[in-house]
Amino acid sequence: METMAVITKCTEKLNSAQILEPVCALDSPKPKESKLKWSLNHIEDVSSDMISLPVPQRSEFWCRNYNYLLSYIWENDNAVQEALHVRNGTISFWKRCNKTLDYDSNVESTVPYHRNLSYLGYRALIYSGDHDMLIPYVGTERWVKSLNIPVLTGWEPWFVDGQVAGYSVIYQANKTDTAITYATVKGGGHTAPEFRPKQCLAMIDRWLAFYPL
């Protein structure tokens, strides 16, 4: 328990979604003038009367949540909704995450499903950003190894524009030629394509085309 307390103390101030990016303050730079919340937990609660607020222009500090605020402005624009063929009146106010959906979460682990799919011989691409602390890539690697399937190709770097974009290892699915590829995305966060869009597009494009990463 003491060890965990030390680890928590050392990591609690990090941005767990991407440890190299800044942690956004809970309040905007001028909290007395605005009630806008900048944390990821609060950004989903943005209301229609807030999207007219200006995005902070402080060039010395940037927060990824500023981009999320812009998405509210863009998606709630009538011209944008018309271009996307959104039926008039079906959406009162667009939000990035619809938390009003009623469902029961009864799947504690997807590993049994992956084990079954690998047994059936299906191809799979599993990837993880290597700067994500919410679901660390070593944790993903561990459950992939728990499938107990042999390694076809050991760890190798994969490249985009001649630069290392991450590392990959290929496993054999059910003693067939079908492969399960596990790849890390260098510099990627919790949602890797958000942080490394070019690299992730190249990764999925190659995998869908049956090319090596």
PyMOL commands that set and color helices and strands:
alter all, ss='L'
color gray80, all
select helices_A, chain A and resi 2-11+40-43+64-75+78-83+111-119+137-145+192-195+197-208
alter helices_A, ss='H'
color red, helices_A
select strands_A, chain A and resi 124-129+151-160+163-172+179-185
alter strands_A, ss='S'
color yellow, strands_A
deselect
rebuild
show_as cartoon
